Amino acid sequence: MNVSQDSVPAGSVPDSNTRYIYITFDDGPLEGSEDIDDAVRKEKINVNVFVVGQHALSSSRMKGYYHLYETNPFIEIGNHSFSHAHNHYAAYYRNPASVLKDFLICQDTLHILNKLARQPGRNQWRIQGKSIDDVSSGRASADSLFKSGYKVFGWDVEWQHDSRTGAPIQTVDDMVELITKKLNENKTVTPHHLVLLAHDEMFRDGWEESELKQLIDILKAKKEYRFQHLSKYPG
């Protein structure tokens, strides 16, 4: 059972100013996953991780990181495919049946309990009442995943990073401003709900001084914000 730092006290309901933030991390387990695990345990906030099967099985160290995720009550695990398309996205999405098989292999191999998915390299959504594509490539496989019982999630805001060093590109202040603006102007897929994309490798240099801690601390101080799992996302 997931522990929720965001649960509403008995007898009360969120008011109309409540905003829900879904912090998600892609591509783990990688260096950085241990710090993410440590972070959410200390901060007691709900987050989602979208994991890659090949990464989880690549070494005993990565298997250990994945076990941390499995046993962390604040972390909800989603499926990011077994192969991550081998980073050849155009070829990968030409065969939707193969994409579905890749996800099913990851689901079974890692014993993922939730049918939450994010396609590699694609900001595409398939949830009840919403079908959104950033590009046409991957559309058919997203449909196939949804028909197979998955909720497919993209994101509203990406915290970008340097692919060589893993270092975040936007500052913490940049991200706070962007998150606030998106929510206030209802420029998210679902009003009052914002999905943030980050990556495990961004936070591999320690937790206590990281930009992630700074962002969480600022958002936690805003009483109208709640951190939630994607299984609770409307739709």
C-alpha positions in Angstrom: 0.0 0.0 0.0 1.4 3.4 -1.0 1.8 6.0 1.8 0.5 9.4 0.7 1.9 12.6 2.2 -0.9 14.3 0.3 -3.9 12.5 1.8 -6.6 14.9 2.8 -7.6 14.9 6.5 -10.8 13.0 7.3 -13.9 15.0 6.7 -12.3 17.5 4.4 -11.9 17.9 0.7 -9.4 19.9 -1.4 -10.6 23.3 -2.2 -10.8 24.8 -5.7 -7.3 26.2 -5.4 -5.7 22.7 -5.0 -3.1 21.9 -7.7 -1.8 18.4 -8.2 1.8 17.8 -9.3 3.0 14.4 -10.6 6.8 14.3 -10.5 8.0 11.5 -12.9 11.5 10.2 -13.6 12.4 8.3 -16.8 15.0 5.7 -17.9 15.9 4.3 -14.5 17.4 2.5 -12.8 20.6 4.5 -13.5 23.1 6.4 -11.5 20.9 8.9 -9.7 18.2 6.4 -8.8 19.6 5.8 -5.3 19.4 9.6 -4.7 15.8 9.8 -6.0 14.9 6.9 -3.7 16.6 8.7 -0.7 14.9 12.0 -1.6 11.4 10.8 -1.6 11.8 8.8 1.6 13.1 11.9 3.4 10.7 14.3 1.8 7.8 11.9 2.0 6.3 12.9 -1.4 4.7 10.7 -4.0 6.5 10.3 -7.3 6.4 8.0 -10.3 9.4 6.3 -12.0 9.2 4.9 -15.5 11.7 2.1 -15.7 13.6 0.3 -18.5 13.9 -3.4 -18.3 17.4 -3.6 -19.7 18.7 -1.0 -17.3 17.2 -2.8 -14.3 18.9 -6.1 -15.3 22.2 -4.6 -16.5 24.2 -5.2 -13.2 23.8 -6.2 -9.6 24.0 -2.5 -8.7 21.1 -1.6 -11.0 19.1 -4.6 -9.7 19.7 -3.2 -6.2 18.4 0.3 -7.2 15.3 -1.3 -8.7 14.7 -3.1 -5.5 14.9 0.2 -3.7 12.1 1.5 -5.9 10.0 -1.7 -5.4 10.2 -1.3 -1.6 9.7 2.5 -1.4 6.1 3.2 -0.4 6.3 6.7 -2.0 7.3 5.4 -5.4 4.9 4.1 -8.0 6.5 2.2 -10.8 5.6 2.5 -14.5 6.7 0.8 -17.7 9.1 2.6 -20.1 9.7 -0.5 -22.3 12.3 -3.2 -22.0 14.7 -1.9 -24.7 14.1 1.9 -24.7 13.9 1.4 -28.5 17.7 1.0 -28.4 17.4 4.8 -28.9 16.4 4.3 -32.6 12.9 5.6 -32.3 11.8 5.9 -35.9 12.6 2.2 -36.6 11.1 1.1 -33.3 7.7 2.7 -33.9 7.4 1.3 -37.4 6.3 -2.0 -35.8 3.6 -1.3 -33.2 3.2 -5.1 -32.4 6.9 -5.2 -31.5 6.5 -2.2 -29.3 3.7 -3.8 -27.4 5.7 -7.0 -27.0 8.6 -4.9 -25.7 6.4 -3.4 -23.0 4.9 -6.7 -22.0 8.3 -8.3 -21.6 9.3 -5.4 -19.3 6.0 -5.7 -17.4 6.6 -9.5 -16.8 10.3 -9.4 -16.2 10.2 -6.7 -13.6 6.9 -7.7 -12.1 5.5 -4.2 -12.5 2.1 -4.0 -10.7 0.6 -0.9 -12.4 -0.3 -0.7 -16.0 1.1 2.8 -16.4 3.3 3.4 -19.5 5.3 6.1 -21.2 6.7 5.5 -24.6 10.4 6.1 -25.2 11.1 9.5 -26.8 7.4 10.3 -27.2 5.1 12.8 -25.4 1.9 10.9 -26.1 -1.2 10.3 -24.0 -3.8 7.6 -24.0 -6.1 7.9 -21.0 -9.8 7.8 -20.7 -11.2 10.7 -22.7 -7.8 11.9 -24.0 -5.7 10.9 -27.0 -2.8 13.3 -27.6 0.3 12.9 -29.9 3.3 15.1 -30.2 4.2 13.3 -33.5 2.6 10.7 -35.7 5.3 8.1 -35.1 4.3 6.1 -32.1 0.6 6.8 -32.5 -0.3 3.2 -33.4 1.7 1.6 -30.6 0.2 4.1 -28.1 -3.3 3.0 -29.3 -2.2 -0.7 -28.9 -1.0 -0.1 -25.4 -4.2 1.6 -24.4 -6.3 -1.3 -25.9 -4.1 -3.7 -23.8 -5.2 -1.9 -20.6 -2.3 0.6 -20.2 -2.7 4.3 -19.3 -0.1 6.0 -21.5 1.3 9.2 -20.1 3.3 12.1 -21.6 4.1 15.2 -19.7 3.2 18.9 -19.4 6.6 20.2 -18.4 10.1 18.8 -19.0 13.0 19.6 -16.8 15.7 19.3 -19.5 19.2 18.1 -18.9 22.6 17.8 -20.6 22.8 14.4 -22.1 26.5 14.2 -21.6 26.7 15.3 -17.9 23.2 14.8 -16.7 23.1 18.3 -15.3 19.8 20.1 -15.3 19.5 22.9 -17.9 16.8 25.1 -16.4 17.4 26.5 -13.0 15.1 25.7 -10.1 13.6 29.2 -10.3 13.0 28.6 -14.0 11.1 25.4 -13.2 9.0 27.0 -10.4 8.0 29.9 -12.7 7.1 27.5 -15.5 5.1 25.1 -13.3 3.2 28.1 -11.7 2.5 29.7 -15.1 1.3 26.4 -16.7 -1.1 25.7 -13.8 -2.4 29.3 -13.4 -3.1 29.6 -17.2 -4.6 26.1 -17.4 -2.1 25.1 -20.0 -1.8 21.5 -18.9 -3.4 18.4 -20.4 -5.9 18.5 -17.5 -6.6 21.7 -15.6 -5.1 21.8 -12.1 -3.0 18.7 -12.8 0.6 19.0 -13.9 2.9 16.1 -15.0 6.6 17.0 -14.7 9.2 14.9 -16.6 12.7 14.5 -15.2 15.3 11.8 -15.6 17.1 9.6 -13.1 20.6 10.6 -14.4 20.0 14.2 -13.5 20.4 13.6 -9.8 23.5 11.4 -9.5 25.7 13.8 -7.6 24.1 13.7 -4.2 20.7 14.6 -2.7 21.1 17.1 0.0 22.5 19.9 -2.3 20.7 18.9 -5.4 18.4 21.0 -7.5 15.7 18.4 -7.0 15.7 19.0 -3.2 15.4 22.8 -3.8 12.5 22.3 -6.2 10.6 20.0 -3.9 11.2 22.3 -0.9 9.8 25.3 -2.8 6.8 23.4 -4.1 6.0 21.9 -0.7 5.9 25.4 0.8 3.1 26.3 -1.5 0.1 25.0 0.4 -2.1 24.6 -2.7 0.2 22.0 -4.2 -0.1 18.3 -3.6 2.2 15.6 -4.9 0.3 12.7 -6.3 0.8 9.3 -8.0 -0.3 8.9 -11.7 -2.7 6.1 -10.7 -4.8 9.0 -9.2 -4.6 11.1 -12.3 -8.1 11.9 -13.7 -9.2 9.7 -16.6 
